[in-house]
Amino acid sequence: MLEYKKITLTNGLRFLYHEDRTTPMVALNVIYDVGARDEDKERTGFAHLFEHLMFGGSINIPEYDTPLQMAGGENNAYTTNDITNYYIQLPAENIETAFWLESDRMLSLAFSEKSLDVQRKVVCEEFKEHYINKPYGDVWKHLRALAYQQHPYQWMTIGKELAHIEQAQLADVKVFFKKHYNPQNAVVCIAGNCSFEEVVALAKKWFEPIPAGEKYIRNIAPEPTQTAARHLEVHADVPSDALYMAWHIAPRLDPSYYATDIITEIMGHGNASRLYQKLVKEQQLFSSIQCYHTGSVEAGLLVIDGKIRNDQSIEVAYEAVEKEIALLLAEGISDFELTKSKNKLEAMIVFEDMQILSRANNLAFYELLGDAEKINQEWDHYNAVTKEELMQVAHRIFMPNNKNTLFYKRK
């Protein structure tokens, strides 16, 4: 059970506090309720661009990293299709430095053509390095566009195309900041060696004076139900053929999420999984294979992907995967598989909660989902999944008309 306290400031900013006196450190985590799904389809990549811009200096602090390093801290950030997350870890005695830094960039970035130009070039180089020039780098560009016909999950976090970042203008950036980066659209969590009274005082000192801004109301139409299987073949300069198969799954808060997670664990998580044992070790069709889901807040994807051995054909490998899915649907799973998967998931939950940074991140994320208390209910949800429930979910997911297949072939 993870204990925490919560306050909401007068400007609408939600603050969570978790005490841990066994560490000399504190972690401060800020989640903004904005991701790639909130972008204009003609101006994608802005949420990720902001991840970089937020380190380019704010209204009262020209350089973000230097004072943090002087305080013995470290920081980073990441962007997904759903959220943007910033986090700091530093010695507890320097906790106010974290409040000072994060509040100032929430108050206002130091917008300038120079800063935008620098970060735009950084992101463009990242796009080229990881998504254009890297083998298999554009897989998710193709797979997302294949699976999502209307929902903004159809583009990658870094953006749909390079031109959208290259053409980003300062006026567009300012509008995006004002819309999304304000107290009403954020959650802050402090975890570590500090008192609740200290955190409340610092929150009111540094964050409460920030104008509330307008609450962003998300209005994204759900992806229409897929009515027929889709198939795409791509040829690229890669060392081996690769197979990608994706099926639509329910949103993160749907009760079926937990059964879906266990299905991926059984089918393709680790060397003991069904797909690895059958298709890598026994039949030697794949050099590697895995099954996972995107974990998206809105309706996501369950994915199977694998690299094909060069002495095997992708068509034969595809049929072998289909056979394993058919076997799952026809015969179900054993008590041993279900228990083993639950044990692994329980261990993962416990291991993740060992670090204060993870606790701060997770508490803020669950609060963003609607209620931080959900973090204390996760294991109960997993443990309650039955074989019957799991098979009902599997039959819904692996319907023939719900499948998207990408053959990624070497030239």
Buried (B, 14 or more C-beta within 10 A) or exposed (E): EBEBBBBEBEBBBBBBBBBBEEBEBBBBBBBBBBBBBBBEEEBBBBBBBBBBBBBBBBEEBEEBEEBBEEBEBEBEBEBBBBBBBBBBBBBBEBBBBBBBBBBBBBBBBBBEEEBBEBBBEBBBEBBEEEBEEEBBBBBBBBBBBBBBEEBBBBBBBBBBBBEBBBEBEEEBBBEBBEBBBBBBBBBBBBBBBBEBEBBBEBBBEBBBEBEBBEEBEEEEEEBEEBEEEBEBEBEBEBEBBBBBBBBBBBEBEEEBBBBBBBBBBBBBBEEEBBBBEBBBEEBEBBBBBBBBBBBBBBBBBBBBBBBBBEEBEBEEBBEBBBEBBEEBBEEBBEEEBBEBBBEBBBEEBEEEEEBBBBBBBBBBBBBBBEEBEBBBEBBEBBEEBEBEBBBEBBEBBBEEEBBBBBBBBBE
